[in-house]
Amino acid sequence: MEKIKIIKMKKGKAYLFIDGTNLYAAQYELFGPQKYLDFVKFIREIEKEIKVDFDKIYFYASYSPKPKRPTKKEKLYLKNEALFYRGVKKAKNVIFFKGYRSKTSGREKEVDVKLAVDITDFAHRRMFTHLFLLSGDADFMSALEKIKLLKINTEILCMENKIMFKGVLFYRTTIISFTGRKIFLKKIRKKPKIIRLEKKNLIGEC
């Protein structure tokens, strides 16, 4: 009889998966076109606040298409986006997956699917013991449910303006706040942790 190969869990591995397009949209909404989030400092602060060192960071995003004749507003947006993603690539242990945009609709392609497939695949291969997902998109709930069956520690990280409300119901959740605005979660009994970061220490100028 053929022996079944059992893959043992690697000890103490914490992987962070980031829905990069969601994160970029959140920071742009918070800080505007003239400022952008310094990703390296941002990750350092999160690690300090939640007391973890990420062994690897998987970042999934796509660049916005450049119009033939961009307006001033579009130029500012594209510059802001480029600076933000350039900062992401400077961070240690980052694997940057670049998706693409549809030429007809402009919609993002491959990114969400690749992220969901990777976290499910890596979990089944026992590549980490702790999974952190930074996103406000509830579309990833199905992937997280599959991982839950493997009894892997899972935590969701959300920006204050991109909260995965459905995720808060089932997973340990940390909300990252820059503004200090009150976050209303009246119908949710299991309250998430809220960490407050100082904007002035984590922002770059365009």
URGI-V521242 format. One record per backbone hydrogen bond with DSSP energy under -0.5 kcal/mol. NH is the residue of the N-H (numbers start at 1). CO is the residue of the C=O. Records with the same first field share a line. If there is no record, write none. Layout:
BEGIN
NH->CO ; CO
END
This chain:
BEGIN
5->3
6->4
7->5
8->6
10->126
13->10
14->12
15->13 ; 130
16->56
17->15 ; 132
18->58
19->134
20->18 ; 60
21->60
23->19
24->20
25->21
26->22
27->23
28->24
29->25
30->26
31->27
32->28
35->32
36->204
38->202
39->37
42->38
43->39
44->40
45->41
46->42
47->43
48->44
49->45
50->46
51->47
52->47
54->52
55->14
56->14
57->93
58->16
59->57 ; 95
60->18
61->97
67->65
70->67
75->71
76->72
77->73
78->74
79->75
80->76
81->77
82->78
83->79
84->80
85->81
86->82
87->83
88->84
89->85
90->86 ; 87
91->87 ; 88
94->91
95->57
96->94
97->59 ; 95
98->96
99->61 ; 97
100->109
102->107
106->102
109->100
111->109
114->110
115->111
116->112
117->113
118->114
119->115
120->116
121->117
122->118
123->119
124->120
125->121
126->123
127->122
129->13
130->13
131->153
132->15
133->155
134->17 ; 132
135->133 ; 157
138->136
140->137
141->138
142->139
144->140
145->141
146->142
147->143
148->144
149->145
150->147
151->148
152->147
153->129
155->131
156->172
157->133
158->174
159->162
160->176
162->159
165->163
167->164
168->164
169->165 ; 166
170->166 ; 167
171->167
172->154
174->156
175->193
176->158
177->175 ; 195
184->182
185->183
188->185
189->187
191->189
193->173
195->175
197->177 ; 195
199->197
201->198
202->199
204->36
206->34
END
